[in-house]
């Protein structure tokens, strides 16, 4: 992983945490994801006009990825509606890197050296430990439906990460792949919202339009950078480094949502730094 790729993934982490926080501020999660998905689809359509079509070999991956992203968005909406941002976001993001490591080894044939593997494990342990210790330390009984939704979200993240990692490499046009992925996945939730809310939808969207559309821009930028990085480096280290977004999410939760930023989050930050160091200096 070159420094340029690492910087791109870290910027993606920042923008990803930001758009998730924007989505969380909109209490009606269907409205939030309708704006974000619809905005991303429009941006993707504009981008598709100026980029080559992906190679035919990439289209099966695009279709499967779009379906996985729709499931991911539904699970993320469910997680945010059931639990706190500062707990649901770390669990969802922190479970993904280890699963990606296994899937990339099995289906893509990628192998990590000992230090890279240790980096993935250390970073993931810190992130998942942050979430679980935080629940234990709060003194409250875990809300199992919220936890299961967050864990399922993490599994869906791992699945689409591997699918897109293969698909974008076969596409011949990373920008074209990104554009068509945004189009395919971005239209589904708005279509469902139109059906579910019918004549009420436009009035419900209007008060949140600015935040939702900003979230769409940040969402597309975040994942576009990750897809580009996946054409330049192995999937598992990118997935782990991307999850530094959890530290950004913890800071956002503390500053904007008034959530506690205590010892567990500081410990997780230290583990994350160690894990990143192992991933970037392996080889």
N, C-alpha and C positions, 0 to 999 in steps of 0.2 A: 504494500500500500504506500504510494508516494505521498509526499506532503500535500500536493494539490488535491488528490483524492480525499485525504483525511480532512482537509479544510472544507471541501464540498459537502462531505457527510456531516460535519459539525454544523455547518450553516443549515443543512437540511434538518438537523435535530432541533435547532433554534426555531425555525419556521414551523416545524411540525407541532412542537409544544404550544406555540402561539396560536395556531389555528384551532387546536383542540380546546384551548382555554376560551377562545372566542365562541366556539360552539357551546361550551359549557355555560357561558353567561346567558344564553338564550334558553329560557326555561322550557319552551316548547321544542323538544328535540327534533320532531318531524319538520318543523319550520326551519330550524337551524340547518339540518342536513339537506333540505330541499334547496335552500339558497346556496349552500356550499357545492352540492352536486351539480345543480343547474348552472351556476357560474363557471365551474370547471369545465362543463360540457361546452359552453359557449366559447371559452378560451381555447379549448381543444379544437373546436371546429375552425376557428380562425387560424390556429397554428397548422392544421391539416392542409389548408389551402396553399401553404408555402413550403411544405416538406414532402419528400417522396413517400409513397405508400410502403408500409413494411413488406418484406418479402413474404410470399405465400406460406413459407414454413412457420412464420411467427403468428399467423392468425389463430390457430387452435389455442396457443398460449394466451393470446389476447382475450378470447372468449372465456376461457376458464378463469383467467385472472379477473375479468369483469364480474363474473358470478361470485368469486371469492371476495372481491372488494364490497359487493353489495351485502353479502353476509356479514362481513367485518363491520360495515357501517351500521347495520341493524343491531349487532351485538354491542357496538360502542354506544349507540343511543340508549340501549337497555342498561348498560353499565352506568352511564352518567345519570340516568333517571333514578337508579337505585342507590348509588353510593356517592361518597365524596370524591371530588376530582383528585385530591392529593393521595388517595388510596387506590382508586380504580385505574388511573392512568399508569402508575408504576407497575401494578400487577399485569395489566394488559401488555405493556411494552417489555417488561422484564422477563416474561416467559418465552418471548419469541427467539432470542439469539441461540439458546441451547437447542431448541427444536430445529432451527435453521441449520445449525451445525450437523445434526444427525441427517436431516433431509438432503443437504448438499452432499454429504458423504455417500449416501445411498443412491440418490438419483442423478447427481451431477458428476460424481467421481472426484470431488474435491477432497483433498486431505490437508490437514493442518499440522505444522510441526508442533513440538511439545510446548513451546512458549506461547504460540498463538492459541492453542487449545486451552492452556492455563489462563490466558487473558480473557477468553470468552467466558470461562467458568467463573473467574473472579468477578468480572464485571456483572454477569448475570446474577451471581449470588448476592452481591451488594444491592442490586436493584430489587430483586424479589424479597430479600431480607428486609429492606426498607419498608416495603408494603406490609409484610406479615408482622414484623415487630411493631410497626405503628398501630396495627389493629390490636395486637396483644397489649401494648402499652397504654391504649386508650381506656382499658378496663371495661370495654363493652363487649357483648357477645357478637362474634362475627356475623354479618348479614350474608348467609350462604348463597341466596339467589344472586346477590350483587357480585360476590366472589367468583361464582361459577360463570357468570356472564363475562367478567373480566378475563378469566382464564381461557374461556372459549374465544374471546377476542384475540388473545395472544396466539392461540393456535391458528386462527385464520390469518393473522399477520405473517406467521412463519410460512404458511402454505403459499400465500400470494407472493411472498418474497422470493421463494425458490422458483415458482412458475415464471415470474417476471425476469428473474435472473437468467433463465434459459431463453425465454422469448425475446428479450431485448438484444441478446447476443446473436440470435438468428434473424433479427429484423432487417439488418443492413442500414437502418435509419433509426437511431434512438429517439430523435425528436418526433418522427412519424409514429413510432410505437407509443410514446407518451401521449401524443395528440389523440390517437384512436382509443387508447385506454380510457382517457378522460371522457370521450364522447360516449363510449359503450357503458361505462359504469355510472356516469353522471346523470343520465337521463332516467334511470329506473326509479329512484326515490321521488323525484319531482312528479313522475307519471303516477306513482302510487298516491302521492299527496293530493294530486288533482282529483283522483277517484275518491279518496277518503274524505276530503274536506269540501269538494265540489265548489260551490259559489263563494265559500268563506275564505278560500285560500289566499287570494290576492290581498284582502284586508289584513289577514294575519301576517303576511310576509312584509308588508310595507314598513312597519315600525323597526324591523330588524334588518332591512335590506343592506345598509352600509356595512354592518358588522359581518353579515353573512357573505357578502361579495368579497370583502377583504379576506375572509377566511378561505374562500375559493381560490384566490390568487396565491395565498400562502400555502395552501394544500398542494396546488399544482407545482409550485416551485420546490416544495419539500420533496415530493416524490420524484419529480423530474431529476433533481440532483442525485437522488439515490439510484435511479435507473442508470444514469450516466456513469456513476461510480461502479456499478455492477459490471459494466463493460471493461473496466480497468483493473479490477481486483477481485479476490475471492469473496464469496457471498457471506460466509460466517463472520469474518472480522468486520465487514461493513455493517451487518445486522447488529453486532454488538456495539460498535462505535456509534451507530445511529441512536441507540437507546440512551446515550448521554442526554437525550431530550428529557429524560425523567428528572434529571437534576434541574433543568430549566423549568420543568413543570412544578417541581417542589418550590422553587423560588417564586414562580407565579402564584402558586397556592398560598404561600406565606404573605406575599405583598398584596395581592388583589382579592383573595378569598379569605384572608385572615386565618389561615390554617397554621398550626404550630410547626416551626422549623427548628427541631431540637436535635438531640444526640443521634437518633437513628439516621436522620438525613445527612448529618455530618459524617457519620461512619460510612454510609453508602457512598458519599462523594469520595472519600479516601479510597475505598475499594475500586470505585470507577476509575480513578486516576491510575491506580496500579494496573488494572486490567487493560486500559488504553495503552499504557506504556509497554506492556508485554506484547500487545497486538502490533504496535507500530514498529517495535524494534526487534521483532522476530526475524529469523532467517539466517 
